[in-house]
């Protein structure tokens, strides 16, 4: 019954545009983020997966000025979208890179299936199919947050297609369940996600992502996330979010970092404290997880061609919090490895 309900809901909501909420000020967006303005045109890659027709939204931004012949693929995090890379895409395009920014299935401008077995392997496979369609055989892969976990899986599956791997404050640098964080069922995640609010998102991101600091420009990303979750596709979006959280919690990549065969840079705001499930962990467990200042130095030792770049005092999204500092370091890093 749940499958039939969500399948019907998905069909009904695919073309719904963003509309004003009952409160009159907040925005709500369609099930594929219709109504939210992306910085570049959004294409749609249609493909079949797990017995259903899906589509991935993506931006394919050409290099500006003199192209350098290199392509960068940017992978968004759980509470982010391809649009969240707006400033980074502009900087990279100005530097001569072609930039591709997909929205993964279950996120943002892409399909929210009524039923899908989420795995990082599946999302990596989907991304490779998109890149083949776009004629990209080799690229720099940059993954932020959950996108760092996906980028790691992608590099493990397709090392010949990855010129360089860059992880920006990835989660999954530790195995939370092995460290004592209690698990949630998908139904429990679903119940939690249905309660998402702008105030809750703002407070969480302020305390965990930005070290207690907040800037007006961060509101755009709160609006994006809550407008999608509170829009007409509310239940379908929450259900997919629950499935994705289950994937994140149960599929750690930390044990496979030693198997990476590509040059890898770990870029960390060391004040980050992100740890999935920390809200229900015991005080003893919570005190020992999400310590990026420690995690970066530990993890980089396990990566064969690893390099650590730290941003002292900055949080989970240095590309948003301190874009000039981050982009300077990123461009310098990309100059270290060329085709």
N, C-alpha and C positions, 0 to 999 in steps of 0.2 A: 504493500500500500504506500509506503514512504517513497519507493522508487517511482510509482505511477504519479503520485502527487507532485514530486519535484520535476518529473519529466514534463508534465502538463504546465507547471509553473514556468519552466525554462522556455518553452515555446511561446507562452503568452508574453514574456517579458523581454525577449531579445531586442525588440525595437523601441523599448521604452526610453524616453529622453529624460534628462535631469529636470526635476521640477522643484519648486519651492516647497519647503516643509510646512506643516500646519502652524508651526511657531512663527513663520514668516521671515526668519533671518537665515537659518541654516539651509544648506542645499542638500538635496538627495539626488542620487544618480541611478541610472538604469542598471540592469543586472550585468551588463558589460561596460559599465562606467560611462554610458551615454550621458552627455551633458557636461562632462568634465573636459576642459580644454587641454589637449596635449601640445607640447611645444613644436612638434613636427607632424606631418601627415602620418596617419596610422594605416598600415596595410593589414590584410588578414590572410593568413595561411590556412587553408582548409585541408583537413586530412582525416583519415579514419583511424580510430584507436579504441581498443577494447570493445569492439562491436558497435561503435557509435560515431557519428560525424561531428567533428569538433573544429574549432578555429582558434588560432593564436593571433592576437594582435601584436604588431611590431612596428617599430620605427626603423627605417633604413636611411641614414643621413649621410650624404656624400661628403667627401673632403672639400674644404674650401681652399681657394688659392691653388697651390701646386700639390697634387696628391703625392703621398709618399709610398703608395702601393701597399700599405698595410691596413688591415681591418681589425677593429676592436669589437668584441661582443660583450655587452654589459648585462649582468644578471642581477635583478632586483631582490630585495629581502621580503620577508613575510609581511611586514606592515608598510611596504613600499610598492611602487609600480615602475614601469619603464620611465614614466614621466619624472620620477624622482631623480633620475640621472641628468636632468635638463642642463645644469651648469657644466657637468663633466662632458656631456656630448658636445656642447658648444666649444669647449676648450680643445677637445681632441680633434674635432672637425677643423678648427682653425689651424691646428698643427699638422694637418694633411692626412689624418686618418679617416677612413670610412667607418661609421659607427652603426652597429645594429643593436637595437634594444628591444628584445622580445618581452612580452607579458606571458608568463607561464600559464598553462591550463589551470583553471581555478582562481586566477587572479585578474583583477583590473579589466582590461578590454578583451579578455579571452573567455571562452566558454566555461560555464560553471556546471559540470555534468551532474546529473541527479545521482549517478553512481559511478565511481572511478576508484581503481586501486592505485593510490598514489605511491610512488617510489621515486627516489632521486634518479634511479636508472631509467625509469620511464620518461621523466622530464628531460633528462639528457638526450635520450633517443629522439624525443619530439624536437628538441632544439637542433640536433644534427640534421633532422629532416628539413627543417626550415632553412638552415644554412646551405644545404645542398640545393634547395630550390632557388636560393639567391645566388648560387654560383660561388660560394665561399668555401675553399678547401682548407684554409689555414688562417688562424687568427690569434690575437691576444685575447684572453678570456679574463674578464674582471668580474668578480662576484662579491656582493655586499651582503652581510648578515646571513640569512638563509641561502641567498644566492651564492655565498662562499662555499656552503656545503654542496650545492648543485655544481658549481664550477669545479670543485674537487672531483666529484663523480665524473663529470664530463672529461676532465683531463686524464683520469684513470682509464676510462673507456676508449678515448680517442686521442692518445698522446701524439700521434702523427699529425693531428689537426690543430694542435695547440702550440703556438710559437712561444707563449709565455703565459703563466697563470699568476694573477694578482688577486689576493683575497683581502678585502677591506672589512675589518672587524667582523669576520665570519663567526657565526655561532657554530657549535659542534666541535669546539676545541677541547671539549671534555665530554664525558659520557655521564649525563646527569643522573640517569637511573642507576648506574653502577655506583654513583657517589651517594645514593640514598634518597634522591628526590622521588616521592611517591608518584605513581602513574595515574593517569586519568583514562577512563574509557572514552570512546568517540562520543557517546551520548553525553558524558560529562563535559567534554570540550564543547559540544553543540549547545548545551545549556548555558555555558559560560559566554560563548560568542554571541548569543542572542541578547545578552545584556550590555553589549558594547555601547559606549556613549562618548561623545566628544570630550566631556570633562574627564572621563576615565582615561581615554587615550592621551590627552594632554598631560595629565598628571603623571602617568606612567612614563611617557617619553621624556618629560622634564627631569624626573628623578633618576631614571635608568640610562637614558640615551645622552642627556646633556648636562649631567652633573649638577642639577638644580637650577640651571640657567634656561632662559626662554627668550626667543626673539620673535617678533611679529611674523617674519617670513616663514616660520615653521607652521603657522596656521594653515597654509595651503595644503600641507600633507595630512594634517588632522582632518581637514574638510574632505579631502580625497578619500581617506579611509572610512570615516564615519558616514559620509554621504553615500558610499557604495553599500555599506553594511546596513544602513537604515532606510535604504531605498525600497522600491517595490519588489526587488528580489531578495529581501531581507532573509527569509528562511533558507533559500537556496545558497546564498552567499555564506551564511553562518554554517551551514552543513559542510560546504567545501572547506571552509576555514578549519572546522573541526577535524576533517580528514587529513588536512595538511599538517596541523599541529601533531596529530598522531604519527605521521611520517617523520617529522622533525625529531620527535622525542624517541622514537624506536629505531631510527636508522643512523646511528652515529658514524661519522667518517674519520674520527680522530685516529682510529687504529690503522688506517690505511695511508696516512701521510708518508710513512717510510717507502711506500710503493710508487710515489710520484716520480715520473721520469722526465719532467719538464722543468725549466727554470721557474722558480716560484718565489714571489715576494709576498710577505705578510705585512700589511699596513694596518697599524692599530692605534686608535685613540685609547690610551692606557687607563683612562678613568671610567671606561665602560664597565658596567656591572650586569650585562644581559645574561640571563640564565633561565631557560624554559622550565617552568614549574617552581620557580623560587617562591612564588606567592603561597604555595601550600607546603613548602619544605619546613622542616623543623629549624629552630634557630641555629642549632649546631651545624646542620647541613648547609643552610643558607649562608653561613659565615665563611664557608670554604669554596663556594662556587661563584662563577662569574667574575673572577679576579683577573682581568685582562692584563694587568701590570705583571702578573706572574705567568699567566698562560702563554703569552707571546714568547717569552724567553724559554719556556719549557718546550713548546711545540716546535719552534724553529730548529731545535737540535735534531728533530726526527725527520726533517725534510731534506733529502739528499742535496738538492741544488737550491737551498732556501736562503732567503735574505729577509731580515726583519727591519722594518721602518716604523718607529714609534712616534706618536704625537703626544708628548706629555701633557696631561691635564685635560685632554679632549676626550669626547665620549664615543658613542656607538656609530655616529654618522659624520666623520670628519669632513667628508666631501660636501656636506650641507652646513655644518657648524663653522668650518674654517676653509672655505673653498680655495682661496688664494694659496694658502699654505699647502693644502692637500694637492692641488693641481700642479704646483711647482715640483713637489716630490714625485708625483706620478709621472710627469713628462721626463724628469731626470731618470727615473727607473726604466721607462720604456726605451730610452736611448741605450741602455746597457745591453739589450739583446735585440738584434735585428735579423731580418730574413737573410 
